[in-house]
């Protein structure tokens, strides 16, 4: 799967896309492949504050429970309610319909330290060679 070039990526396999003052956060295709079949997602409610590098929720698969880490700080304005009823959407469309949360960023400049699509693809290619 191609990684959208307008997104920024973390080493923990989250993506973030900024549109105006809001940012959408999700997990990458690589992350959902590593997890396997997703069966449950726990996300924060609107109004919650998230902190850069800190866990804001979990994704549970048949294999494991994984923390989801915030690529940037801000206030949650919306969580993807559709994932409560159909968490498997994460496996089908991790970069689209299966976004996790929308956030009003505290400091958009934080995103400057994240990887672009080409850097992220190189990062996961290097990880694949380690296995």
DSSP file (Angstrom, degrees, kcal/mol; ACC not computed):
  #  RESIDUE AA STRUCTURE BP1 BP2  ACC     N-H-->O    O-->H-N    N-H-->O    O-->H-N    TCO  KAPPA ALPHA  PHI   PSI    X-CA   Y-CA   Z-CA
    1    1 A X              0   0    0      0, 0.0     2,-0.2     0, 0.0    29,-0.1   0.000 360.0 360.0 360.0 137.9    0.0    0.0    0.0
    2    2 A X        -     0   0    0      1,-0.0     2,-0.5    27,-0.0    27,-0.1  -0.583 360.0-128.2 -77.9 142.1    1.2    3.5   -0.8
    3    3 A X        -     0   0    0     -2,-0.2   118,-0.1   114,-0.1   114,-0.1  -0.819  32.5-105.6 -92.9 125.3    1.5    5.8    2.2
    4    4 A X    >   -     0   0    0     -2,-0.5     3,-1.4     1,-0.2   113,-0.1  -0.233  23.0-144.2 -54.2 127.0   -0.3    9.1    1.5
    5    5 A X  T 3  S+     0   0    0      1,-0.3   112,-0.4   111,-0.1    -1,-0.2   0.722  95.3  61.5 -69.1 -20.5    2.4   11.8    0.8
    6    6 A X  T 3  S+     0   0    0    110,-0.1    12,-0.4   111,-0.1    -1,-0.3   0.555  92.6  84.1 -82.9  -6.0    0.4   14.6    2.6
    7    7 A X  S <  S-     0   0    0     -3,-1.4   110,-0.4    10,-0.1     2,-0.3  -0.504  70.1-139.7 -89.2 162.1    0.5   12.7    5.9
    8    8 A X  E     -A   16   0A   0      8,-2.3     8,-2.1    -2,-0.2     2,-0.3  -0.909  21.3-149.9-116.9 152.7    3.3   12.7    8.5
    9    9 A X  E     -AB  15 115A   0    106,-2.7   106,-2.3    -2,-0.3     2,-0.2  -0.879   6.3-146.1-130.1 152.6    4.3    9.5   10.3
   10   10 A X    >   -     0   0    0      4,-2.1     3,-1.5    -2,-0.3   104,-0.1  -0.723  30.7-115.5-111.0 164.7    5.8    8.4   13.6
   11   11 A X  T 3  S+     0   0    0      1,-0.3    -1,-0.1    -2,-0.2   103,-0.0   0.623 117.3  62.4 -71.5 -12.6    8.2    5.5   14.5
   12   12 A X  T 3  S-     0   0    0      2,-0.1    -1,-0.3    57,-0.1    57,-0.1   0.343 122.6-107.0 -93.3   5.5    5.3    4.0   16.5
   13   13 A X  S <  S+     0   0    0     -3,-1.5    15,-2.4     1,-0.3     2,-0.3   0.829  73.3 134.8  75.2  36.1    3.3    3.7   13.2
   14   14 A X  E     - C   0  27A   0     13,-0.2    -4,-2.1    17,-0.1     2,-0.3  -0.829  38.8-151.7-103.6 154.1    0.7    6.5   13.6
   15   15 A X  E     -AC   9  26A   0     11,-2.6    11,-2.0    -2,-0.3     2,-0.4  -0.894   6.9-165.3-119.3 156.7   -0.1    9.0   10.9
   16   16 A X  E     -AC   8  25A   0     -8,-2.1    -8,-2.3    -2,-0.3     2,-0.4  -0.997   3.5-169.1-141.5 136.8   -1.4   12.5   11.2
   17   17 A X  E     - C   0  24A   0      7,-2.4     7,-2.8    -2,-0.4     2,-0.5  -0.994  13.5-147.9-127.3 126.0   -2.9   14.8    8.5
   18   18 A X  E     + C   0  23A   0     -2,-0.4     2,-0.4   -12,-0.4     5,-0.2  -0.798  17.6 175.6 -98.2 132.3   -3.4   18.5    9.2
   19   19 A X  E >   - C   0  22A   0      3,-3.4     3,-1.7    -2,-0.5     2,-0.3  -0.900  68.0 -50.9-133.2 103.3   -6.4   20.3    7.6
   20   20 A X  T 3  S-     0   0    0     -2,-0.4     0, 0.0     1,-0.3     0, 0.0  -0.533 120.6 -22.2  67.2-129.0   -6.5   23.9    8.8
   21   21 A X  T 3  S+     0   0    0     -2,-0.3    84,-1.2    -3,-0.1     2,-0.3   0.467 126.0  81.4 -93.7  -1.0   -6.3   23.9   12.6
   22   22 A X  E <   -CD  19 104A   0     -3,-1.7    -3,-3.4    82,-0.2     2,-0.4  -0.787  60.1-162.1-105.0 148.8   -7.5   20.3   12.9
   23   23 A X  E     -CD  18 103A   0     80,-2.7    80,-3.1    -2,-0.3     2,-0.4  -0.982   9.2-145.5-127.9 141.4   -5.5   17.2   12.5
   24   24 A X  E     -CD  17 102A   0     -7,-2.8    -7,-2.4    -2,-0.4     2,-0.4  -0.886  17.4-162.1-104.5 136.9   -6.7   13.6   11.9
   25   25 A X  E     +CD  16 101A   0     76,-2.8    75,-2.9    -2,-0.4    76,-1.4  -0.944  20.2 145.7-123.1 140.3   -4.8   10.8   13.5
   26   26 A X  E     -C   15   0A   0    -11,-2.0   -11,-2.6    -2,-0.4     2,-0.3  -0.874  45.0 -91.8-151.1-174.9   -4.8    7.1   12.6
   27   27 A X  E     -C   14   0A   0     71,-0.4   -13,-0.2    67,-0.3   -14,-0.1  -0.811  44.6-108.8-107.2 155.2   -2.5    4.0   12.5
   28   28 A X     >  -     0   0    0    -15,-2.4     4,-2.2    -2,-0.3     5,-0.2  -0.243  22.8-110.4 -80.7 165.5   -0.6    3.0    9.4
   29   29 A X  H  > S+     0   0    0      1,-0.2     4,-2.2     2,-0.2     5,-0.2   0.889 120.9  56.1 -58.1 -40.9   -1.2    0.1    7.1
   30   30 A X  H  > S+     0   0    0      1,-0.2     4,-2.3     2,-0.2    -1,-0.2   0.921 106.6  50.3 -58.1 -44.3    2.1   -1.4    8.4
   31   31 A X  H  > S+     0   0    0      1,-0.2     4,-2.2   -18,-0.2    -2,-0.2   0.924 110.2  47.9 -62.4 -45.2    0.6   -1.2   12.0
   32   32 A X  H  X S+     0   0    0     -4,-2.2     4,-2.1     1,-0.2    -1,-0.2   0.869 111.1  51.9 -67.2 -33.4   -2.6   -2.9   11.1
   33   33 A X  H  < S+     0   0    0     -4,-2.2    -1,-0.2     1,-0.2    -2,-0.2   0.916 110.7  47.9 -65.3 -41.8   -0.7   -5.7    9.2
   34   34 A X  H  < S+     0   0    0     -4,-2.3    -2,-0.2     1,-0.2    -1,-0.2   0.869 113.9  48.0 -65.4 -36.7    1.5   -6.3   12.2
   35   35 A X  H  < S-     0   0    0     -4,-2.2    28,-0.6     1,-0.2    29,-0.3   0.878  94.6-155.9 -71.2 -39.1   -1.6   -6.4   14.5
   36   36 A X     <  +     0   0    0     -4,-2.1     2,-0.4    -5,-0.2    -1,-0.2  -0.632  58.5   9.2  87.8-156.2   -3.7   -8.8   12.5
   37   37 A X  S    S-     0   0    0     -2,-0.2    25,-1.7     1,-0.1     2,-0.3  -0.417  76.0-139.9 -67.1 116.2   -7.5   -8.8   12.7
   38   38 A X  E     +G   61   0B   0     -2,-0.4    23,-0.3    23,-0.2    53,-0.1  -0.609  28.6 169.2 -79.1 131.0   -8.6   -5.8   14.9
   39   39 A X  E     +     0   0B   0     21,-3.0     2,-0.3    -2,-0.3    48,-0.2   0.559  61.4  17.5-118.0 -14.9  -11.4   -6.7   17.3
   40   40 A X  E     -G   60   0B   0     20,-1.7    20,-3.4    47,-0.2     2,-0.4  -0.978  53.9-164.4-159.9 143.9  -11.7   -3.7   19.6
   41   41 A X  E     -G   59   0B   0     -2,-0.3     2,-0.5    18,-0.2    18,-0.2  -1.000   5.2-161.2-132.9 133.2  -10.6    0.0   19.7
   42   42 A X  E     +G   58   0B   0     16,-2.9    16,-1.7    -2,-0.4     2,-0.3  -0.968  20.5 173.2-115.2 121.0  -10.5    2.2   22.8
   43   43 A X        -     0   0    0     -2,-0.5    14,-0.1    14,-0.2    36,-0.1  -0.879  32.5-103.2-126.7 155.8  -10.4    5.9   22.0
   44   44 A X        -     0   0    0     12,-0.4     2,-0.2    -2,-0.3     3,-0.1  -0.338  38.5-112.9 -73.2 160.3  -10.6    9.1   24.1
   45   45 A X    >   -     0   0    0      1,-0.1     3,-2.0    -2,-0.0    31,-0.2  -0.507  43.7 -78.3 -88.0 160.5  -13.8   11.2   24.2
   46   46 A X  T 3  S+     0   0    0      1,-0.2    31,-0.2    -2,-0.2    -1,-0.1  -0.303 119.9  35.2 -54.7 139.6  -14.1   14.7   22.8
   47   47 A X  T 3  S+     0   0    0     29,-3.5    -1,-0.2     1,-0.4    30,-0.1   0.137  86.4 127.9  98.0 -19.0  -12.6   17.3   25.1
   48   48 A X    <   -     0   0    0     -3,-2.0    28,-3.2    28,-0.1     2,-0.4  -0.382  55.7-131.1 -68.7 148.4   -9.8   14.9   26.2
   49   49 A X  E     -E   75   0A   0     26,-0.2     2,-0.4    -3,-0.1    26,-0.2  -0.845  18.5-160.3-100.0 137.7   -6.2   16.3   26.0
   50   50 A X  E     -E   74   0A   0     24,-2.9    24,-2.0    -2,-0.4     2,-0.4  -0.906   5.5-146.8-115.8 149.8   -3.5   14.2   24.4
   51   51 A X    >   -     0   0    0     -2,-0.4     3,-2.4    22,-0.2    19,-0.5  -0.922  31.0 -94.6-118.0 140.0    0.2   14.7   24.9
   52   52 A X  T 3  S+     0   0    0     -2,-0.4    19,-0.2     1,-0.3     3,-0.1  -0.224 109.3   6.0 -51.5 128.6    3.0   14.1   22.3
   53   53 A X  T 3  S+     0   0    0     17,-3.3     2,-0.3     1,-0.3    -1,-0.3   0.382 104.9 115.0  80.0  -4.8    4.4   10.7   22.7
   54   54 A X  S <  S-     0   0    0     -3,-2.4    16,-2.4    16,-0.2    -1,-0.3  -0.706  74.1-100.6 -99.7 152.0    1.9    9.6   25.3
   55   55 A X  E     + H   0  69B   0     -2,-0.3    14,-0.3    14,-0.2    -4,-0.2  -0.438  36.0 173.9 -68.1 137.5   -0.7    6.8   24.8
   56   56 A X  E     -     0   0B   0     12,-2.8   -12,-0.4     1,-0.3     2,-0.3   0.374  63.7 -21.7-122.3   0.4   -4.2    8.0   24.0
   57   57 A X  E     - H   0  68B   0     11,-0.9    11,-2.5   -14,-0.1     2,-0.3  -0.982  62.0-106.0 177.7-175.3   -5.9    4.7   23.4
   58   58 A X  E     -GH  42  67B   0    -16,-1.7   -16,-2.9    -2,-0.3     2,-0.5  -0.972   6.4-151.8-138.0 153.1   -5.5    1.1   22.4
   59   59 A X  E     -GH  41  66B   0      7,-2.6     7,-3.0    -2,-0.3     2,-0.5  -0.996  19.1-159.1-120.3 125.1   -6.1   -1.2   19.4
   60   60 A X  E     +GH  40  65B   0    -20,-3.4   -21,-3.0    -2,-0.5   -20,-1.7  -0.905  13.9 174.8-110.0 130.4   -6.9   -4.8   20.3
   61   61 A X  E     -G   38   0B   0      3,-3.4   -23,-0.2    -2,-0.5   -25,-0.1  -0.658  51.0 -94.0-119.7 179.1   -6.4   -7.6   17.8
   62   62 A X  S    S+     0   0    0    -25,-1.7   -26,-0.1    -2,-0.2   -24,-0.1   0.738 126.6  41.7 -65.1 -20.0   -6.6  -11.3   18.0
   63   63 A X  S    S-     0   0    0    -28,-0.6     2,-0.3     1,-0.3    -1,-0.2   0.832 123.9 -21.7 -94.6 -38.3   -2.8  -11.3   18.6
   64   64 A X        -     0   0    0    -29,-0.3    -3,-3.4     2,-0.0     2,-0.5  -0.968  52.8-106.5-164.0 167.9   -2.2   -8.4   21.0
   65   65 A X  E     -H   60   0B   0     -2,-0.3     2,-0.4    -5,-0.2    -5,-0.2  -0.971  38.8-166.9-109.0 127.0   -3.3   -5.1   22.6
   66   66 A X  E     -H   59   0B   0     -7,-3.0    -7,-2.6    -2,-0.5     2,-0.1  -0.935  17.0-127.4-119.8 138.9   -1.3   -2.2   21.3
   67   67 A X  E     -H   58   0B   0     -2,-0.4     2,-0.5    -9,-0.2    -9,-0.2  -0.472  17.9-139.5 -74.2 150.9   -1.1    1.3   22.7
   68   68 A X  E     -H   57   0B   0    -11,-2.5   -12,-2.8    -2,-0.1   -11,-0.9  -0.972  18.7-151.7-113.2 128.3   -1.7    4.2   20.3
   69   69 A X  E     -H   55   0B   0     -2,-0.5     2,-0.4   -14,-0.3   -14,-0.2  -0.804  16.8-114.7-107.8 142.0    0.7    7.2   20.8
   70   70 A X        -     0   0    0    -16,-2.4   -17,-3.3   -19,-0.5   -16,-0.2  -0.562  14.2-160.3 -74.2 124.2   -0.1   10.8   20.1
   71   71 A X  S    S+     0   0    0     -2,-0.4     2,-0.3   -19,-0.2    -1,-0.2   0.671  80.6   9.0 -75.2 -15.3    2.1   12.3   17.3
   72   72 A X  S    S-     0   0    0    -21,-0.1     2,-0.2    39,-0.0    -1,-0.1  -0.978  83.4-102.4-157.1 160.3    1.3   15.8   18.6
   73   73 A X        +     0   0    0     -2,-0.3    33,-2.4    34,-0.2    34,-0.6  -0.557  58.6 103.1 -87.5 152.4   -0.4   17.4   21.5
   74   74 A X  E     -EF  50 105A   0    -24,-2.0   -24,-2.9    31,-0.3     2,-0.5  -0.989  64.8 -62.8 167.8-167.9   -3.9   18.9   21.5
   75   75 A X  E     -EF  49 104A   0     29,-2.1    29,-2.9    -2,-0.3     2,-0.3  -0.931  44.5-122.1-112.2 129.4   -7.5   18.6   22.3
   76   76 A X  E     + F   0 103A   0    -28,-3.2   -29,-3.5    -2,-0.5    27,-0.3  -0.521  30.5 174.2 -68.6 126.7   -9.7   15.8   20.9
   77   77 A X  E     +     0   0A   0     25,-3.0     2,-0.3     1,-0.4    26,-0.2   0.620  67.6   5.7-105.4 -20.1  -12.6   17.2   19.0
   78   78 A X  E     - F   0 102A   0     24,-1.5    24,-2.9   -33,-0.1    -1,-0.4  -0.949  55.4-153.9-162.6 141.1  -14.0   13.9   17.7
   79   79 A X  E     - F   0 101A   0     -2,-0.3     2,-1.4    22,-0.2    22,-0.2  -0.906  40.8-103.6-112.0 148.6  -13.4   10.2   18.0
   80   80 A X    >   -     0   0    0     20,-2.8     3,-1.5    -2,-0.4     4,-0.3  -0.552  36.4-174.2 -75.2  94.1  -14.4    7.8   15.1
   81   81 A X  T >> S+     0   0    0     -2,-1.4     3,-1.6     1,-0.3     4,-0.7   0.777  75.4  71.3 -61.9 -28.5  -17.6    6.3   16.5
   82   82 A X  H 3> S+     0   0    0      1,-0.3     4,-2.0     2,-0.2     3,-0.4   0.787  88.6  63.5 -60.3 -27.1  -17.9    3.9   13.6
   83   83 A X  H <4 S+     0   0    0     -3,-1.5    -1,-0.3     1,-0.2   -42,-0.2   0.726  90.5  66.6 -72.5 -20.1  -14.9    1.9   14.9
   84   84 A X  H <4 S+     0   0    0     -3,-1.6     3,-0.3    -4,-0.3    -1,-0.2   0.895 113.9  29.6 -64.1 -39.9  -16.9    1.1   18.1
   85   85 A X  H  < S+     0   0    0     -4,-0.7    -2,-0.2    -3,-0.4    -1,-0.2   0.753 137.0  26.2 -89.8 -27.1  -19.2   -1.1   16.0
   86   86 A X    ><  +     0   0    0     -4,-2.0     3,-2.0     1,-0.1    -1,-0.2  -0.521  60.1 161.4-138.7  68.3  -16.8   -2.1   13.3
   87   87 A X  T >   +     0   0    0     -3,-0.3     3,-1.9     1,-0.3     4,-0.3   0.749  69.9  76.8 -61.9 -21.6  -13.2   -2.1   14.5
   88   88 A X  T >> S+     0   0    0      1,-0.3     4,-1.2     2,-0.2     3,-1.0   0.641  71.5  83.3 -65.3 -12.3  -12.2   -4.3   11.6
   89   89 A X  H <> S+     0   0    0     -3,-2.0     4,-3.2     1,-0.3    -1,-0.3   0.816  79.4  67.4 -57.6 -28.6  -12.4   -1.1    9.4
   90   90 A X  H <4 S+     0   0    0     -3,-1.9     4,-0.4     1,-0.2    -1,-0.3   0.883 100.9  46.8 -60.2 -37.6   -8.9   -0.5   10.6
   91   91 A X  H <4 S+     0   0    0     -3,-1.0     3,-0.2    -4,-0.3    -1,-0.2   0.843 117.8  42.6 -71.3 -32.6   -7.7   -3.6    8.6
   92   92 A X  H  < S+     0   0    0     -4,-1.2    -2,-0.2     1,-0.2    -1,-0.2   0.864 134.2   7.4 -83.6 -38.0   -9.6   -2.5    5.5
   93   93 A X    ><> +     0   0    0     -4,-3.2     5,-2.0    -5,-0.1     3,-1.4  -0.438  64.5 159.9-147.4  64.5   -8.9    1.2    5.3
   94   94 A X  T 3 5S+     0   0    0     -4,-0.4   -67,-0.3     1,-0.3    -1,-0.1   0.768  81.4  45.0 -65.3 -25.1   -6.3    2.4    7.9
   95   95 A X  T 3 5S+     0   0    0    -69,-0.1    -1,-0.3     4,-0.1   -67,-0.1   0.371 126.5  20.1 -98.8   5.6   -5.4    5.6    6.0
   96   96 A X  T X 5S+     0   0    0     -3,-1.4     3,-1.2    -6,-0.1    -2,-0.1   0.261 126.1  14.0-132.8-103.3   -9.0    6.6    5.2
   97   97 A X  T 3 5S+     0   0    0      1,-0.3    -3,-0.1    -8,-0.1   -15,-0.1   0.712 118.0  64.9 -60.9 -22.7  -12.4    5.6    6.8
   98   98 A X  T 3 < +     0   0    0     -5,-2.0   -71,-0.4    -9,-0.3    -1,-0.3  -0.015  67.4 145.4 -95.7  31.4  -10.7    4.1    9.8
   99   99 A X    <   -     0   0    0     -3,-1.2   -73,-0.2   -73,-0.1   -16,-0.2  -0.287  39.1-149.6 -57.8 156.7   -9.1    7.3   11.2
  100  100 A X        -     0   0    0    -75,-2.9   -20,-2.8     1,-0.3     2,-0.3   0.902  58.8  -6.0 -98.8 -58.5   -9.1    7.3   15.0
  101  101 A X  E     -DF  25  79A   0    -76,-1.4   -76,-2.8   -22,-0.2     2,-0.4  -0.955  49.9-137.1-140.5 157.9   -9.4   10.8   16.3
  102  102 A X  E     -DF  24  78A   0    -24,-2.9   -25,-3.0    -2,-0.3   -24,-1.5  -0.961  30.3-169.9-113.8 137.3   -9.6   14.5   15.2
  103  103 A X  E     -DF  23  76A   0    -80,-3.1   -80,-2.7    -2,-0.4     2,-0.8  -0.957  29.2-133.7-132.8 140.8   -7.6   16.9   17.3
  104  104 A X  E     -DF  22  75A   0    -29,-2.9   -29,-2.1    -2,-0.4   -82,-0.2  -0.877  44.4-126.1 -88.8 112.9   -7.2   20.7   17.6
  105  105 A X  E     - F   0  74A   0    -84,-1.2   -31,-0.3    -2,-0.8     3,-0.2  -0.299  17.3-157.3 -67.5 140.1   -3.4   20.9   17.7
  106  106 A X  S    S+     0   0    0    -33,-2.4     2,-0.2     1,-0.2   -32,-0.2   0.842  90.7   8.5 -78.7 -37.0   -1.7   22.8   20.5
  107  107 A X    >   -     0   0    0    -34,-0.6     3,-2.5     1,-0.1     4,-0.3  -0.724  61.9-168.9-149.4  90.6    1.5   23.4   18.5
  108  108 A X  G >  S+     0   0    0      1,-0.3     3,-1.6    -3,-0.2     4,-0.2   0.739  84.2  73.5 -55.8 -23.2    1.4   22.6   14.8
  109  109 A X  G >  S+     0   0    0      1,-0.3     3,-1.6     2,-0.2    -1,-0.3   0.720  78.2  77.2 -64.5 -19.2    5.2   23.0   14.6
  110  110 A X  G X  S+     0   0    0     -3,-2.5     3,-1.4     1,-0.3    -1,-0.3   0.814  82.5  66.7 -57.5 -29.4    5.6   19.7   16.5
  111  111 A X  G X  S+     0   0    0     -3,-1.6     3,-1.9    -4,-0.3    -1,-0.3   0.700  79.4  79.5 -68.8 -18.2    4.8   18.0   13.2
  112  112 A X  G <  S+     0   0    0     -3,-1.6    -1,-0.3     1,-0.3    -2,-0.2   0.759  88.5  56.9 -60.8 -24.1    8.1   19.2   11.7
  113  113 A X  G <  S+     0   0    0     -3,-1.4    -1,-0.3    -4,-0.3    -2,-0.2   0.472  90.7  94.6 -86.9  -1.4    9.9   16.4   13.6
  114  114 A X  S <  S-     0   0    0     -3,-1.9     2,-0.2    -4,-0.1  -104,-0.2  -0.463  80.6-100.1 -90.7 163.6    7.8   13.6   12.0
  115  115 A X  B     -B    9   0A   0   -106,-2.3  -106,-2.7    -2,-0.1     2,-0.1  -0.506  26.8-134.1 -80.6 146.3    8.7   11.5    9.0
  116  116 A X     >  -     0   0    0   -108,-0.2     4,-2.5    -2,-0.2     5,-0.2  -0.371  41.4 -89.2 -83.9 178.0    7.2   12.2    5.5
  117  117 A X  H  > S+     0   0    0   -110,-0.4     4,-2.6  -112,-0.4     5,-0.2   0.892 127.0  49.8 -59.3 -43.2    5.9    9.2    3.5
  118  118 A X  H  > S+     0   0    0      1,-0.2     4,-2.0     2,-0.2    -1,-0.2   0.911 112.7  46.9 -64.1 -42.4    9.3    8.5    1.8
  119  119 A X  H  > S+     0   0    0      2,-0.2     4,-2.2     1,-0.2    -1,-0.2   0.892 112.9  49.9 -66.2 -39.4   11.1    8.5    5.1
  120  120 A X  H  X S+     0   0    0     -4,-2.5     4,-2.6     2,-0.2     5,-0.3   0.917 109.1  51.0 -66.1 -42.5    8.4    6.3    6.7
  121  121 A X  H  X S+     0   0    0     -4,-2.6     4,-1.9     1,-0.2    -1,-0.2   0.900 111.6  48.1 -61.4 -39.8    8.6    3.8    3.9
  122  122 A X  H  X S+     0   0    0     -4,-2.0     4,-2.2     2,-0.2    -1,-0.2   0.893 110.4  53.3 -65.3 -39.6   12.4    3.6    4.3
  123  123 A X  H  X S+     0   0    0     -4,-2.2     4,-1.9     1,-0.2    -2,-0.2   0.925 111.9  42.7 -62.0 -46.9   12.0    3.2    8.0
  124  124 A X  H  X S+     0   0    0     -4,-2.6     4,-2.1     2,-0.2    -1,-0.2   0.829 111.3  55.5 -73.4 -29.0    9.6    0.2    7.7
  125  125 A X  H  X S+     0   0    0     -4,-1.9     4,-1.4    -5,-0.3    -1,-0.2   0.910 108.9  48.3 -64.8 -41.1   11.7   -1.3    4.9
  126  126 A X  H  X S+     0   0    0     -4,-2.2     4,-1.0     1,-0.2    -2,-0.2   0.890 110.4  51.5 -65.0 -39.8   14.7   -1.2    7.3
  127  127 A X  H >X S+     0   0    0     -4,-1.9     4,-0.8     1,-0.2     3,-0.6   0.898 105.9  55.4 -63.3 -40.0   12.6   -2.8   10.1
  128  128 A X  H >< S+     0   0    0     -4,-2.1     3,-0.6     1,-0.2    -1,-0.2   0.860 104.3  53.8 -61.7 -36.0   11.5   -5.6    7.7
  129  129 A X  H 3< S+     0   0    0     -4,-1.4    -1,-0.2     1,-0.2    -2,-0.2   0.780 100.7  61.3 -70.0 -25.8   15.2   -6.4    7.1
  130  130 A X  H <<        0   0    0     -4,-1.0    -1,-0.2    -3,-0.6    -2,-0.2   0.782 360.0 360.0 -70.2 -26.4   15.8   -6.8   10.8
  131  131 A X    <<        0   0    0     -4,-0.8    -1,-0.2    -3,-0.6    -2,-0.2   0.468 360.0 360.0 -79.6 360.0   13.3   -9.7   11.0
